[in-house]
């Protein structure tokens, strides 16, 4: 491995899935503005919209995750086309 090209500042960071409140701790160099306390220890917090604990591919459930109304916006935009083509 080449020396001097990898970051030295790895530290424990909490990644939290906001759709199901699942959190896991791993080492990372990501910079964050928020912190979270788990078991009396303060960790930097990274919020995720979706992770392996909520993704339909890994869970086997067909769950629609809608962030900021994107699905509703898509359906309203293309619903008229579907009715015109019939």
mmCIF file as gemmi writes it, N, C-alpha and C atoms, coordinates in Angstrom:
data_model
loop_
_atom_site.group_PDB
_atom_site.id
_atom_site.type_symbol
_atom_site.label_atom_id
_atom_site.label_alt_id
_atom_site.label_comp_id
_atom_site.label_asym_id
_atom_site.label_entity_id
_atom_site.label_seq_id
_atom_site.pdbx_PDB_ins_code
_atom_site.Cartn_x
_atom_site.Cartn_y
_atom_site.Cartn_z
_atom_site.occupancy
_atom_site.B_iso_or_equiv
_atom_site.pdbx_formal_charge
_atom_site.auth_seq_id
_atom_site.auth_asym_id
_atom_site.pdbx_PDB_model_num
ATOM 1 N N . UNK Axp A 1 ? 0.824 -1.17 0 1 0 ? 1 A 1
ATOM 2 C CA . UNK Axp A 1 ? 0 0 0 1 0 ? 1 A 1
ATOM 3 C C . UNK Axp A 1 ? 0.878 1.247 0 1 0 ? 1 A 1
ATOM 4 N N . UNK Axp A 2 ? 0.449 2.266 -0.721 1 0 ? 2 A 1
ATOM 5 C CA . UNK Axp A 2 ? 1.2 3.509 -0.73 1 0 ? 2 A 1
ATOM 6 C C . UNK Axp A 2 ? 1.051 4.231 0.591 1 0 ? 2 A 1
ATOM 7 N N . UNK Axp A 3 ? 2.095 4.821 1.048 1 0 ? 3 A 1
ATOM 8 C CA . UNK Axp A 3 ? 2.076 5.565 2.304 1 0 ? 3 A 1
ATOM 9 C C . UNK Axp A 3 ? 1.65 7.003 2.048 1 0 ? 3 A 1
ATOM 10 N N . UNK Axp A 4 ? 0.901 7.571 3.003 1 0 ? 4 A 1
ATOM 11 C CA . UNK Axp A 4 ? 0.533 8.968 2.944 1 0 ? 4 A 1
ATOM 12 C C . UNK Axp A 4 ? -0.692 9.304 2.114 1 0 ? 4 A 1
ATOM 13 N N . UNK Axp A 5 ? -1.386 8.312 1.534 1 0 ? 5 A 1
ATOM 14 C CA . UNK Axp A 5 ? -2.56 8.629 0.731 1 0 ? 5 A 1
ATOM 15 C C . UNK Axp A 5 ? -3.871 8.32 1.454 1 0 ? 5 A 1
ATOM 16 N N . UNK Axp A 6 ? -3.808 7.621 2.575 1 0 ? 6 A 1
ATOM 17 C CA . UNK Axp A 6 ? -5.007 7.263 3.318 1 0 ? 6 A 1
ATOM 18 C C . UNK Axp A 6 ? -5.171 8.182 4.521 1 0 ? 6 A 1
ATOM 19 N N . UNK Axp A 7 ? -6.408 8.554 4.857 1 0 ? 7 A 1
ATOM 20 C CA . UNK Axp A 7 ? -6.629 9.444 5.999 1 0 ? 7 A 1
ATOM 21 C C . UNK Axp A 7 ? -6.236 8.778 7.317 1 0 ? 7 A 1
ATOM 22 N N . UNK Axp A 8 ? -5.792 9.586 8.246 1 0 ? 8 A 1
ATOM 23 C CA . UNK Axp A 8 ? -5.379 9.089 9.558 1 0 ? 8 A 1
ATOM 24 C C . UNK Axp A 8 ? -6.458 9.285 10.616 1 0 ? 8 A 1
ATOM 25 N N . UNK Axp A 9 ? -7.507 10.035 10.295 1 0 ? 9 A 1
ATOM 26 C CA . UNK Axp A 9 ? -8.469 10.454 11.304 1 0 ? 9 A 1
ATOM 27 C C . UNK Axp A 9 ? -9.714 9.561 11.382 1 0 ? 9 A 1
ATOM 28 N N . UNK Axp A 10 ? -9.565 8.247 11.312 1 0 ? 10 A 1
ATOM 29 C CA . UNK Axp A 10 ? -10.706 7.352 11.479 1 0 ? 10 A 1
ATOM 30 C C . UNK Axp A 10 ? -11.147 7.387 12.927 1 0 ? 10 A 1
ATOM 31 N N . UNK Axp A 11 ? -12.465 7.476 13.134 1 0 ? 11 A 1
ATOM 32 C CA . UNK Axp A 11 ? -13.015 7.498 14.477 1 0 ? 11 A 1
ATOM 33 C C . UNK Axp A 11 ? -14.395 6.835 14.433 1 0 ? 11 A 1
ATOM 34 N N . UNK Axp A 12 ? -14.919 6.394 15.575 1 0 ? 12 A 1
ATOM 35 C CA . UNK Axp A 12 ? -16.272 5.805 15.582 1 0 ? 12 A 1
ATOM 36 C C . UNK Axp A 12 ? -17.326 6.865 15.242 1 0 ? 12 A 1
ATOM 37 N N . UNK Axp A 13 ? -18.234 6.52 14.363 1 0 ? 13 A 1
ATOM 38 C CA . UNK Axp A 13 ? -19.308 7.403 13.927 1 0 ? 13 A 1
ATOM 39 C C . UNK Axp A 13 ? -20.605 6.601 13.917 1 0 ? 13 A 1
ATOM 40 N N . UNK Axp A 14 ? -21.711 7.223 14.317 1 0 ? 14 A 1
ATOM 41 C CA . UNK Axp A 14 ? -23.022 6.577 14.287 1 0 ? 14 A 1
ATOM 42 C C . UNK Axp A 14 ? -23.729 6.961 12.993 1 0 ? 14 A 1
ATOM 43 N N . UNK Axp A 15 ? -24.193 5.96 12.252 1 0 ? 15 A 1
ATOM 44 C CA . UNK Axp A 15 ? -25.027 6.154 11.077 1 0 ? 15 A 1
ATOM 45 C C . UNK Axp A 15 ? -26.438 5.739 11.466 1 0 ? 15 A 1
ATOM 46 N N . UNK Axp A 16 ? -27.402 6.663 11.351 1 0 ? 16 A 1
ATOM 47 C CA . UNK Axp A 16 ? -28.768 6.406 11.795 1 0 ? 16 A 1
ATOM 48 C C . UNK Axp A 16 ? -29.724 6.46 10.613 1 0 ? 16 A 1
ATOM 49 N N . UNK Axp A 17 ? -30.473 5.381 10.429 1 0 ? 17 A 1
ATOM 50 C CA . UNK Axp A 17 ? -31.495 5.294 9.395 1 0 ? 17 A 1
ATOM 51 C C . UNK Axp A 17 ? -32.739 6.004 9.914 1 0 ? 17 A 1
ATOM 52 N N . UNK Axp A 18 ? -33.129 7.093 9.278 1 0 ? 18 A 1
ATOM 53 C CA . UNK Axp A 18 ? -34.236 7.904 9.763 1 0 ? 18 A 1
ATOM 54 C C . UNK Axp A 18 ? -35.6 7.278 9.482 1 0 ? 18 A 1
ATOM 55 N N . UNK Axp A 19 ? -35.687 6.31 8.573 1 0 ? 19 A 1
ATOM 56 C CA . UNK Axp A 19 ? -36.982 5.706 8.267 1 0 ? 19 A 1
ATOM 57 C C . UNK Axp A 19 ? -37.419 4.691 9.316 1 0 ? 19 A 1
ATOM 58 N N . UNK Axp A 20 ? -36.468 4.072 10.022 1 0 ? 20 A 1
ATOM 59 C CA . UNK Axp A 20 ? -36.849 3.106 11.055 1 0 ? 20 A 1
ATOM 60 C C . UNK Axp A 20 ? -36.059 3.273 12.357 1 0 ? 20 A 1
ATOM 61 N N . UNK Axp A 21 ? -35.312 4.356 12.484 1 0 ? 21 A 1
ATOM 62 C CA . UNK Axp A 21 ? -34.534 4.687 13.692 1 0 ? 21 A 1
ATOM 63 C C . UNK Axp A 21 ? -33.505 3.634 14.07 1 0 ? 21 A 1
ATOM 64 N N . UNK Axp A 22 ? -33.058 2.841 13.118 1 0 ? 22 A 1
ATOM 65 C CA . UNK Axp A 22 ? -31.982 1.883 13.367 1 0 ? 22 A 1
ATOM 66 C C . UNK Axp A 22 ? -30.649 2.62 13.272 1 0 ? 22 A 1
ATOM 67 N N . UNK Axp A 23 ? -29.727 2.327 14.184 1 0 ? 23 A 1
ATOM 68 C CA . UNK Axp A 23 ? -28.427 3.006 14.192 1 0 ? 23 A 1
ATOM 69 C C . UNK Axp A 23 ? -27.324 1.971 14.318 1 0 ? 23 A 1
ATOM 70 N N . UNK Axp A 24 ? -26.196 2.256 13.68 1 0 ? 24 A 1
ATOM 71 C CA . UNK Axp A 24 ? -25.033 1.392 13.828 1 0 ? 24 A 1
ATOM 72 C C . UNK Axp A 24 ? -23.782 2.253 13.904 1 0 ? 24 A 1
ATOM 73 N N . UNK Axp A 25 ? -22.793 1.724 14.609 1 0 ? 25 A 1
ATOM 74 C CA . UNK Axp A 25 ? -21.535 2.441 14.829 1 0 ? 25 A 1
ATOM 75 C C . UNK Axp A 25 ? -20.46 1.784 13.988 1 0 ? 25 A 1
ATOM 76 N N . UNK Axp A 26 ? -19.722 2.61 13.26 1 0 ? 26 A 1
ATOM 77 C CA . UNK Axp A 26 ? -18.605 2.121 12.465 1 0 ? 26 A 1
ATOM 78 C C . UNK Axp A 26 ? -17.542 3.215 12.428 1 0 ? 26 A 1
ATOM 79 N N . UNK Axp A 27 ? -16.368 2.861 11.96 1 0 ? 27 A 1
ATOM 80 C CA . UNK Axp A 27 ? -15.293 3.854 11.872 1 0 ? 27 A 1
ATOM 81 C C . UNK Axp A 27 ? -15.384 4.568 10.537 1 0 ? 27 A 1
ATOM 82 N N . UNK Axp A 28 ? -15.194 5.905 10.583 1 0 ? 28 A 1
ATOM 83 C CA . UNK Axp A 28 ? -15.311 6.713 9.377 1 0 ? 28 A 1
ATOM 84 C C . UNK Axp A 28 ? -14.524 8.007 9.547 1 0 ? 28 A 1
ATOM 85 N N . UNK Axp A 29 ? -14.304 8.691 8.435 1 0 ? 29 A 1
ATOM 86 C CA . UNK Axp A 29 ? -13.651 10.005 8.46 1 0 ? 29 A 1
ATOM 87 C C . UNK Axp A 29 ? -14.624 11.112 8.103 1 0 ? 29 A 1
ATOM 88 N N . UNK Axp A 30 ? -15.909 10.796 7.97 1 0 ? 30 A 1
ATOM 89 C CA . UNK Axp A 30 ? -16.912 11.768 7.561 1 0 ? 30 A 1
ATOM 90 C C . UNK Axp A 30 ? -17.019 12.887 8.605 1 0 ? 30 A 1
ATOM 91 N N . UNK Axp A 31 ? -17.219 14.126 8.124 1 0 ? 31 A 1
ATOM 92 C CA . UNK Axp A 31 ? -17.391 15.246 9.034 1 0 ? 31 A 1
ATOM 93 C C . UNK Axp A 31 ? -18.881 15.474 9.254 1 0 ? 31 A 1
ATOM 94 N N . UNK Axp A 32 ? -19.265 15.731 10.499 1 0 ? 32 A 1
ATOM 95 C CA . UNK Axp A 32 ? -20.668 15.92 10.834 1 0 ? 32 A 1
ATOM 96 C C . UNK Axp A 32 ? -20.833 17.148 11.716 1 0 ? 32 A 1
ATOM 97 N N . UNK Axp A 33 ? -22.061 17.643 11.79 1 0 ? 33 A 1
ATOM 98 C CA . UNK Axp A 33 ? -22.369 18.772 12.653 1 0 ? 33 A 1
ATOM 99 C C . UNK Axp A 33 ? -23.179 18.344 13.867 1 0 ? 33 A 1
ATOM 100 N N . UNK Axp A 34 ? -23.714 17.128 13.843 1 0 ? 34 A 1
ATOM 101 C CA . UNK Axp A 34 ? -24.559 16.653 14.927 1 0 ? 34 A 1
ATOM 102 C C . UNK Axp A 34 ? -23.868 15.545 15.705 1 0 ? 34 A 1
ATOM 103 N N . UNK Axp A 35 ? -24.284 15.392 16.956 1 0 ? 35 A 1
ATOM 104 C CA . UNK Axp A 35 ? -23.767 14.337 17.824 1 0 ? 35 A 1
ATOM 105 C C . UNK Axp A 35 ? -24.928 13.567 18.422 1 0 ? 35 A 1
ATOM 106 N N . UNK Axp A 36 ? -24.643 12.354 18.881 1 0 ? 36 A 1
ATOM 107 C CA . UNK Axp A 36 ? -25.638 11.523 19.545 1 0 ? 36 A 1
ATOM 108 C C . UNK Axp A 36 ? -24.941 10.789 20.69 1 0 ? 36 A 1
ATOM 109 N N . UNK Axp A 37 ? -25.675 10.566 21.772 1 0 ? 37 A 1
ATOM 110 C CA . UNK Axp A 37 ? -25.137 9.851 22.924 1 0 ? 37 A 1
ATOM 111 C C . UNK Axp A 37 ? -25.714 8.444 22.931 1 0 ? 37 A 1
ATOM 112 N N . UNK Axp A 38 ? -24.837 7.451 22.892 1 0 ? 38 A 1
ATOM 113 C CA . UNK Axp A 38 ? -25.234 6.052 22.962 1 0 ? 38 A 1
ATOM 114 C C . UNK Axp A 38 ? -24.417 5.398 24.074 1 0 ? 38 A 1
ATOM 115 N N . UNK Axp A 39 ? -25.113 4.823 25.051 1 0 ? 39 A 1
ATOM 116 C CA . UNK Axp A 39 ? -24.484 4.169 26.201 1 0 ? 39 A 1
ATOM 117 C C . UNK Axp A 39 ? -23.516 5.086 26.926 1 0 ? 39 A 1
ATOM 118 N N . UNK Axp A 40 ? -23.861 6.361 27.025 1 0 ? 40 A 1
ATOM 119 C CA . UNK Axp A 40 ? -23.043 7.32 27.747 1 0 ? 40 A 1
ATOM 120 C C . UNK Axp A 40 ? -21.844 7.854 26.983 1 0 ? 40 A 1
ATOM 121 N N . UNK Axp A 41 ? -21.704 7.487 25.727 1 0 ? 41 A 1
ATOM 122 C CA . UNK Axp A 41 ? -20.583 7.945 24.899 1 0 ? 41 A 1
ATOM 123 C C . UNK Axp A 41 ? -21.141 8.823 23.785 1 0 ? 41 A 1
ATOM 124 N N . UNK Axp A 42 ? -20.525 9.968 23.543 1 0 ? 42 A 1
ATOM 125 C CA . UNK Axp A 42 ? -20.955 10.878 22.493 1 0 ? 42 A 1
ATOM 126 C C . UNK Axp A 42 ? -20.225 10.549 21.19 1 0 ? 42 A 1
ATOM 127 N N . UNK Axp A 43 ? -21.015 10.36 20.123 1 0 ? 43 A 1
ATOM 128 C CA . UNK Axp A 43 ? -20.473 10.032 18.806 1 0 ? 43 A 1
ATOM 129 C C . UNK Axp A 43 ? -20.956 11.068 17.795 1 0 ? 43 A 1
ATOM 130 N N . UNK Axp A 44 ? -20.203 11.304 16.732 1 0 ? 44 A 1
ATOM 131 C CA . UNK Axp A 44 ? -20.717 12.103 15.616 1 0 ? 44 A 1
ATOM 132 C C . UNK Axp A 44 ? -21.865 11.335 14.95 1 0 ? 44 A 1
ATOM 133 N N . UNK Axp A 45 ? -22.875 12.052 14.449 1 0 ? 45 A 1
ATOM 134 C CA . UNK Axp A 45 ? -24.07 11.429 13.875 1 0 ? 45 A 1
ATOM 135 C C . UNK Axp A 45 ? -24.195 11.759 12.398 1 0 ? 45 A 1
ATOM 136 N N . UNK Axp A 46 ? -24.449 10.721 11.584 1 0 ? 46 A 1
ATOM 137 C CA . UNK Axp A 46 ? -24.75 10.873 10.166 1 0 ? 46 A 1
ATOM 138 C C . UNK Axp A 46 ? -26.142 10.292 9.948 1 0 ? 46 A 1
ATOM 139 N N . UNK Axp A 47 ? -27.053 11.116 9.418 1 0 ? 47 A 1
ATOM 140 C CA . UNK Axp A 47 ? -28.426 10.67 9.175 1 0 ? 47 A 1
ATOM 141 C C . UNK Axp A 47 ? -28.547 10.131 7.758 1 0 ? 47 A 1
ATOM 142 N N . UNK Axp A 48 ? -29.169 8.952 7.638 1 0 ? 48 A 1
ATOM 143 C CA . UNK Axp A 48 ? -29.383 8.302 6.35 1 0 ? 48 A 1
ATOM 144 C C . UNK Axp A 48 ? -30.869 8.227 6.054 1 0 ? 48 A 1
ATOM 145 N N . UNK Axp A 49 ? -31.242 8.343 4.792 1 0 ? 49 A 1
ATOM 146 C CA . UNK Axp A 49 ? -32.643 8.171 4.421 1 0 ? 49 A 1
ATOM 147 C C . UNK Axp A 49 ? -32.994 6.696 4.337 1 0 ? 49 A 1
ATOM 148 N N . UNK Axp A 50 ? -32.062 5.877 3.903 1 0 ? 50 A 1
ATOM 149 C CA . UNK Axp A 50 ? -32.324 4.453 3.743 1 0 ? 50 A 1
ATOM 150 C C . UNK Axp A 50 ? -31.023 3.693 3.957 1 0 ? 50 A 1
ATOM 151 N N . UNK Axp A 51 ? -31.117 2.531 4.57 1 0 ? 51 A 1
ATOM 152 C CA . UNK Axp A 51 ? -29.948 1.685 4.791 1 0 ? 51 A 1
ATOM 153 C C . UNK Axp A 51 ? -30.359 0.229 4.551 1 0 ? 51 A 1
ATOM 154 N N . UNK Axp A 52 ? -29.463 -0.691 4.804 1 0 ? 52 A 1
ATOM 155 C CA . UNK Axp A 52 ? -29.783 -2.091 4.586 1 0 ? 52 A 1
ATOM 156 C C . UNK Axp A 52 ? -30.882 -2.585 5.519 1 0 ? 52 A 1
ATOM 157 N N . UNK Axp A 53 ? -31.101 -1.912 6.65 1 0 ? 53 A 1
ATOM 158 C CA . UNK Axp A 53 ? -32.16 -2.348 7.561 1 0 ? 53 A 1
ATOM 159 C C . UNK Axp A 53 ? -33.546 -1.908 7.107 1 0 ? 53 A 1
ATOM 160 N N . UNK Axp A 54 ? -33.643 -0.993 6.14 1 0 ? 54 A 1
ATOM 161 C CA . UNK Axp A 54 ? -34.948 -0.559 5.654 1 0 ? 54 A 1
ATOM 162 C C . UNK Axp A 54 ? -35.113 -0.702 4.14 1 0 ? 54 A 1
ATOM 163 N N . UNK Axp A 55 ? -34.069 -1.074 3.437 1 0 ? 55 A 1
ATOM 164 C CA . UNK Axp A 55 ? -34.147 -1.208 1.977 1 0 ? 55 A 1
ATOM 165 C C . UNK Axp A 55 ? -34.934 -2.464 1.61 1 0 ? 55 A 1
ATOM 166 N N . UNK Axp A 56 ? -35.883 -2.36 0.673 1 0 ? 56 A 1
ATOM 167 C CA . UNK Axp A 56 ? -36.704 -3.521 0.318 1 0 ? 56 A 1
ATOM 168 C C . UNK Axp A 56 ? -35.905 -4.716 -0.19 1 0 ? 56 A 1
ATOM 169 N N . UNK Axp A 57 ? -34.788 -4.501 -0.831 1 0 ? 57 A 1
ATOM 170 C CA . UNK Axp A 57 ? -33.995 -5.619 -1.329 1 0 ? 57 A 1
ATOM 171 C C . UNK Axp A 57 ? -33.488 -6.489 -0.184 1 0 ? 57 A 1
ATOM 172 N N . UNK Axp A 58 ? -33.066 -5.867 0.91 1 0 ? 58 A 1
ATOM 173 C CA . UNK Axp A 58 ? -32.51 -6.608 2.039 1 0 ? 58 A 1
ATOM 174 C C . UNK Axp A 58 ? -33.587 -7.096 3.007 1 0 ? 58 A 1
ATOM 175 N N . UNK Axp A 59 ? -34.703 -6.391 3.111 1 0 ? 59 A 1
ATOM 176 C CA . UNK Axp A 59 ? -35.741 -6.773 4.06 1 0 ? 59 A 1
ATOM 177 C C . UNK Axp A 59 ? -36.745 -7.741 3.463 1 0 ? 59 A 1
ATOM 178 N N . UNK Axp A 60 ? -36.876 -7.764 2.138 1 0 ? 60 A 1
ATOM 179 C CA . UNK Axp A 60 ? -37.847 -8.638 1.495 1 0 ? 60 A 1
ATOM 180 C C . UNK Axp A 60 ? -39.244 -8.046 1.487 1 0 ? 60 A 1
ATOM 181 N N . UNK Axp A 61 ? -39.406 -6.859 1.997 1 0 ? 61 A 1
ATOM 182 C CA . UNK Axp A 61 ? -40.711 -6.194 2.021 1 0 ? 61 A 1
ATOM 183 C C . UNK Axp A 61 ? -40.751 -5.145 0.922 1 0 ? 61 A 1
ATOM 184 N N . UNK Axp A 62 ? -41.899 -5.04 0.277 1 0 ? 62 A 1
ATOM 185 C CA . UNK Axp A 62 ? -42.057 -3.987 -0.717 1 0 ? 62 A 1
ATOM 186 C C . UNK Axp A 62 ? -42.671 -2.792 -0.017 1 0 ? 62 A 1
ATOM 187 N N . UNK Axp A 63 ? -41.816 -1.935 0.468 1 0 ? 63 A 1
ATOM 188 C CA . UNK Axp A 63 ? -42.241 -0.755 1.201 1 0 ? 63 A 1
ATOM 189 C C . UNK Axp A 63 ? -41.827 0.464 0.391 1 0 ? 63 A 1
ATOM 190 N N . UNK Axp A 64 ? -42.763 1.368 0.183 1 0 ? 64 A 1
ATOM 191 C CA . UNK Axp A 64 ? -42.49 2.561 -0.585 1 0 ? 64 A 1
ATOM 192 C C . UNK Axp A 64 ? -41.972 3.646 0.347 1 0 ? 64 A 1
ATOM 193 N N . UNK Axp A 65 ? -40.749 4.082 0.122 1 0 ? 65 A 1
ATOM 194 C CA . UNK Axp A 65 ? -40.158 5.14 0.926 1 0 ? 65 A 1
ATOM 195 C C . UNK Axp A 65 ? -40.265 6.433 0.129 1 0 ? 65 A 1
ATOM 196 N N . UNK Axp A 66 ? -41.04 7.356 0.647 1 0 ? 66 A 1
ATOM 197 C CA . UNK Axp A 66 ? -41.282 8.608 -0.048 1 0 ? 66 A 1
ATOM 198 C C . UNK Axp A 66 ? -40.617 9.741 0.724 1 0 ? 66 A 1
ATOM 199 N N . UNK Axp A 67 ? -39.695 10.427 0.083 1 0 ? 67 A 1
ATOM 200 C CA . UNK Axp A 67 ? -39.048 11.57 0.717 1 0 ? 67 A 1
ATOM 201 C C . UNK Axp A 67 ? -39.433 12.813 -0.046 1 0 ? 67 A 1
ATOM 202 N N . UNK Axp A 68 ? -39.996 13.746 0.649 1 0 ? 68 A 1
ATOM 203 C CA . UNK Axp A 68 ? -40.371 15.055 0.112 1 0 ? 68 A 1
ATOM 204 C C . UNK Axp A 68 ? -41.426 14.973 -0.989 1 0 ? 68 A 1
ATOM 205 N N . UNK Axp A 69 ? -42.302 13.958 -0.952 1 0 ? 69 A 1
ATOM 206 C CA . UNK Axp A 69 ? -43.408 13.878 -1.892 1 0 ? 69 A 1
ATOM 207 C C . UNK Axp A 69 ? -43.022 13.574 -3.317 1 0 ? 69 A 1
ATOM 208 N N . UNK Axp A 70 ? -41.903 12.948 -3.537 1 0 ? 70 A 1
ATOM 209 C CA . UNK Axp A 70 ? -41.442 12.678 -4.902 1 0 ? 70 A 1
ATOM 210 C C . UNK Axp A 70 ? -42.376 11.727 -5.647 1 0 ? 70 A 1
ATOM 211 N N . UNK Axp A 71 ? -42.894 10.729 -4.941 1 0 ? 71 A 1
ATOM 212 C CA . UNK Axp A 71 ? -43.782 9.767 -5.589 1 0 ? 71 A 1
ATOM 213 C C . UNK Axp A 71 ? -45.085 10.442 -5.98 1 0 ? 71 A 1
ATOM 214 N N . UNK Axp A 72 ? -45.643 11.25 -5.088 1 0 ? 72 A 1
ATOM 215 C CA . UNK Axp A 72 ? -46.885 11.964 -5.405 1 0 ? 72 A 1
ATOM 216 C C . UNK Axp A 72 ? -46.69 12.912 -6.584 1 0 ? 72 A 1
ATOM 217 N N . UNK Axp A 73 ? -45.559 13.574 -6.617 1 0 ? 73 A 1
ATOM 218 C CA . UNK Axp A 73 ? -45.26 14.489 -7.711 1 0 ? 73 A 1
ATOM 219 C C . UNK Axp A 73 ? -45.158 13.728 -9.036 1 0 ? 73 A 1
ATOM 220 N N . UNK Axp A 74 ? -44.512 12.572 -9.011 1 0 ? 74 A 1
ATOM 221 C CA . UNK Axp A 74 ? -44.382 11.747 -10.205 1 0 ? 74 A 1
ATOM 222 C C . UNK Axp A 74 ? -45.749 11.258 -10.671 1 0 ? 74 A 1
ATOM 223 N N . UNK Axp A 75 ? -46.558 10.759 -9.734 1 0 ? 75 A 1
ATOM 224 C CA . UNK Axp A 75 ? -47.866 10.228 -10.1 1 0 ? 75 A 1
ATOM 225 C C . UNK Axp A 75 ? -48.773 11.325 -10.674 1 0 ? 75 A 1
ATOM 226 N N . UNK Axp A 76 ? -48.742 12.512 -10.087 1 0 ? 76 A 1
ATOM 227 C CA . UNK Axp A 76 ? -49.592 13.588 -10.598 1 0 ? 76 A 1
ATOM 228 C C . UNK Axp A 76 ? -49.117 14.039 -11.981 1 0 ? 76 A 1
ATOM 229 N N . UNK Axp A 77 ? -47.835 13.987 -12.222 1 0 ? 77 A 1
ATOM 230 C CA . UNK Axp A 77 ? -47.301 14.423 -13.509 1 0 ? 77 A 1
ATOM 231 C C . UNK Axp A 77 ? -47.633 13.425 -14.621 1 0 ? 77 A 1
ATOM 232 N N . UNK Axp A 78 ? -47.524 12.137 -14.345 1 0 ? 78 A 1
ATOM 233 C CA . UNK Axp A 78 ? -47.675 11.126 -15.39 1 0 ? 78 A 1
ATOM 234 C C . UNK Axp A 78 ? -48.997 10.384 -15.357 1 0 ? 78 A 1
ATOM 235 N N . UNK Axp A 79 ? -49.895 10.71 -14.455 1 0 ? 79 A 1
ATOM 236 C CA . UNK Axp A 79 ? -51.182 10.043 -14.383 1 0 ? 79 A 1
ATOM 237 C C . UNK Axp A 79 ? -52.043 10.394 -15.592 1 0 ? 79 A 1
ATOM 238 N N . UNK Axp A 80 ? -51.978 11.636 -16.028 1 0 ? 80 A 1
ATOM 239 C CA . UNK Axp A 80 ? -52.771 12.053 -17.191 1 0 ? 80 A 1
ATOM 240 C C . UNK Axp A 80 ? -52.338 11.33 -18.447 1 0 ? 80 A 1
ATOM 241 N N . UNK Axp A 81 ? -51.08 11.043 -18.606 1 0 ? 81 A 1
ATOM 242 C CA . UNK Axp A 81 ? -50.586 10.333 -19.792 1 0 ? 81 A 1
ATOM 243 C C . UNK Axp A 81 ? -51.119 8.912 -19.837 1 0 ? 81 A 1
ATOM 244 N N . UNK Axp A 82 ? -51.201 8.273 -18.68 1 0 ? 82 A 1
ATOM 245 C CA . UNK Axp A 82 ? -51.687 6.893 -18.63 1 0 ? 82 A 1
ATOM 246 C C . UNK Axp A 82 ? -53.173 6.826 -19.022 1 0 ? 82 A 1
ATOM 247 N N . UNK Axp A 83 ? -53.953 7.805 -18.614 1 0 ? 83 A 1
ATOM 248 C CA . UNK Axp A 83 ? -55.37 7.789 -18.956 1 0 ? 83 A 1
ATOM 249 C C . UNK Axp A 83 ? -55.596 8.177 -20.42 1 0 ? 83 A 1
ATOM 250 N N . UNK Axp A 84 ? -54.745 9.044 -20.986 1 0 ? 84 A 1
ATOM 251 C CA . UNK Axp A 84 ? -54.861 9.422 -22.398 1 0 ? 84 A 1
ATOM 252 C C . UNK Axp A 84 ? -54.553 8.266 -23.336 1 0 ? 84 A 1
ATOM 253 N N . UNK Axp A 85 ? -53.586 7.406 -22.953 1 0 ? 85 A 1
ATOM 254 C CA . UNK Axp A 85 ? -53.154 6.324 -23.83 1 0 ? 85 A 1
ATOM 255 C C . UNK Axp A 85 ? -54.149 5.171 -23.871 1 0 ? 85 A 1
ATOM 256 N N . UNK Axp A 86 ? -55.106 5.148 -22.965 1 0 ? 86 A 1
ATOM 257 C CA . UNK Axp A 86 ? -56.064 4.02 -22.946 1 0 ? 86 A 1
ATOM 258 C C . UNK Axp A 86 ? -57.193 4.206 -23.866 1 0 ? 86 A 1
